[in-house]
């Protein structure tokens, strides 16, 4: 979805206006806007956790302590180990690799046509000194991130159900749904108030 409301081309009159459609001021339009706002709030890409430069450095050292790797491998490995919640850009990994090489913590050599990085003795000592700390990707893939994804999924599914009801429900069903959603909103705020 690109953030724009559907037009009549996507579903005829149900989306183009009327009491139960998505015309301006209709319940469907309000539900659609709320659904898009909810989706953008939980979208993993724009809202993805940005890791600090030191986290990239620590991640690179931790991975290279396991085995030599090339830059793209490092990016893939961090993404995989974080469960997809952290994928550092090439613009953060490659300058970090250059910095670590300048500090003589890693060396690069051509291996099967790729520049592959490995730790020097100095780099291995630094990686071992940090071995007792959790790896940066572990922090980004904690149970908190999993709970956030579960909440995201539940919220988007609720918004989709509300949008479906707004498109095809009777006026009485829409009225009942508004009551249910109002009650749910109050219950969620009540949960927050408990903390």
C-alpha positions in Angstrom: 0.0 0.0 0.0 1.3 3.4 -0.8 -0.6 5.4 1.8 -3.3 6.5 -0.7 -6.9 5.6 -0.2 -8.4 3.2 -2.7 -10.4 4.7 -5.5 -13.4 3.3 -7.3 -11.1 1.3 -9.6 -10.4 -1.1 -6.6 -13.9 -2.0 -5.7 -16.6 0.1 -7.2 -19.1 2.0 -5.2 -18.0 0.4 -1.9 -14.8 2.4 -2.1 -16.0 5.5 -3.8 -18.5 7.1 -1.5 -21.9 6.5 0.1 -22.8 5.8 3.6 -20.6 2.7 3.9 -17.9 3.6 1.4 -14.6 5.4 1.6 -15.8 8.8 0.5 -14.6 11.8 2.5 -16.3 12.0 5.9 -17.6 8.4 5.7 -16.9 5.8 8.4 -14.9 3.9 5.9 -12.6 6.8 5.2 -11.9 7.3 8.9 -11.2 3.6 9.3 -8.9 3.6 6.2 -7.0 6.5 7.6 -6.7 4.9 11.0 -5.5 1.6 9.4 -2.8 3.4 7.3 -1.6 5.3 10.4 -1.5 2.0 12.4 0.3 0.2 9.6 2.9 3.0 9.3 3.4 3.0 13.1 4.4 -0.6 13.0 6.1 -0.8 9.6 9.4 -2.6 10.4 11.4 -0.8 7.7 10.8 2.9 8.3 10.6 2.4 12.1 13.4 -0.1 12.3 15.7 0.3 15.2 18.8 2.2 14.1 21.9 0.9 15.7 24.8 3.0 16.8 28.1 3.0 15.0 29.7 1.2 17.9 27.1 -1.5 17.5 28.2 -2.1 13.9 31.8 -2.2 15.0 31.1 -4.7 17.8 29.0 -6.8 15.5 31.7 -6.9 12.8 34.4 -7.9 15.4 32.1 -10.6 16.9 31.4 -12.1 13.5 35.0 -12.0 12.3 36.0 -13.7 15.6 34.0 -16.7 14.3 35.4 -16.8 10.7 36.6 -14.6 7.9 33.8 -12.9 5.9 33.3 -10.5 3.1 31.2 -7.3 3.7 28.0 -8.6 2.1 28.2 -11.7 4.3 28.5 -9.6 7.4 25.4 -7.6 6.5 23.4 -10.9 5.8 24.6 -12.5 9.0 23.6 -9.6 11.2 20.2 -9.5 9.5 19.7 -13.2 10.0 20.9 -13.2 13.6 18.7 -10.3 14.5 15.7 -12.0 13.1 15.4 -9.3 10.4 15.1 -6.4 12.9 18.5 -5.0 12.0 20.1 -4.9 8.6 23.0 -2.5 8.6 23.5 -0.7 5.3 26.6 -1.1 3.2 27.2 2.6 4.0 27.7 1.7 7.6 29.5 -1.7 7.3 32.2 -0.9 4.7 33.4 2.3 6.4 33.6 0.3 9.7 35.6 -2.3 7.9 38.0 0.4 6.6 38.3 1.9 10.1 39.0 -1.5 11.7 41.7 -2.1 9.0 43.2 1.4 9.7 43.3 0.4 13.4 45.1 -2.8 12.4 42.3 -4.9 14.0 41.5 -6.6 10.7 43.2 -7.4 7.4 41.6 -7.9 4.0 42.7 -10.4 1.3 41.3 -11.5 -2.0 39.6 -14.8 -1.7 37.7 -16.3 -4.6 37.4 -12.9 -6.2 36.1 -11.2 -3.0 37.7 -9.0 -0.5 37.5 -11.1 2.7 38.2 -9.7 6.1 39.8 -11.5 9.1 40.9 -10.5 12.5 44.6 -9.7 13.3 46.0 -10.8 16.7 45.1 -7.3 18.0 41.6 -7.6 16.7 41.2 -11.0 18.2 42.2 -9.6 21.6 39.6 -6.9 21.3 36.9 -9.3 20.3 37.8 -11.6 23.2 37.6 -8.7 25.6 34.1 -8.0 24.5 33.0 -11.7 24.4 31.2 -11.5 27.8 28.8 -8.8 26.5 25.7 -9.7 24.5 26.2 -9.3 20.8 24.5 -6.2 19.3 22.1 -8.3 17.2 20.8 -10.0 20.3 19.6 -6.7 21.7 17.7 -6.0 18.5 16.1 -9.4 18.4 15.0 -9.6 22.0 11.6 -10.8 23.1 10.6 -7.1 23.1 11.0 -7.0 19.4 9.0 -10.2 19.0 6.2 -8.8 21.2 6.3 -5.6 19.1 5.8 -7.6 16.0 2.9 -9.6 17.6 1.2 -6.3 18.6 1.8 -4.9 15.1 0.2 -8.0 13.5 -2.8 -7.9 15.9 -3.3 -4.2 15.3 -3.2 -4.4 11.6 -5.5 -7.4 11.6 -8.0 -5.5 13.8 -7.8 -2.5 11.5 -8.4 -4.8 8.4 -11.4 -6.3 10.1 -12.8 -2.8 10.9 -12.2 -1.7 7.3 -14.0 -4.8 6.0 -16.9 -4.1 8.2 -16.9 -0.4 7.1 -17.1 -1.5 3.5 -19.8 -4.2 3.8 -21.5 -3.9 7.1 -25.0 -2.5 7.7 -25.4 0.8 9.6 -26.3 -1.1 12.7 -23.2 -3.4 12.4 -21.0 -0.3 11.9 -22.5 1.2 15.1 -21.8 -2.0 17.0 -18.3 -2.1 15.7 -17.6 1.5 16.8 -18.7 0.6 20.3 -16.4 -2.5 20.3 -13.5 -0.4 19.1 -14.1 2.4 21.6 -14.2 -0.3 24.4 -10.9 -1.8 23.1 -9.2 1.6 22.9 -10.2 2.3 26.6 -9.0 -1.1 27.6 -5.6 -0.6 26.0 -5.2 2.8 27.8 -6.2 1.0 31.0 -3.4 -1.4 30.5 -0.9 1.5 30.0 -2.2 3.1 33.2 -1.3 0.0 35.2 2.4 0.6 34.7 
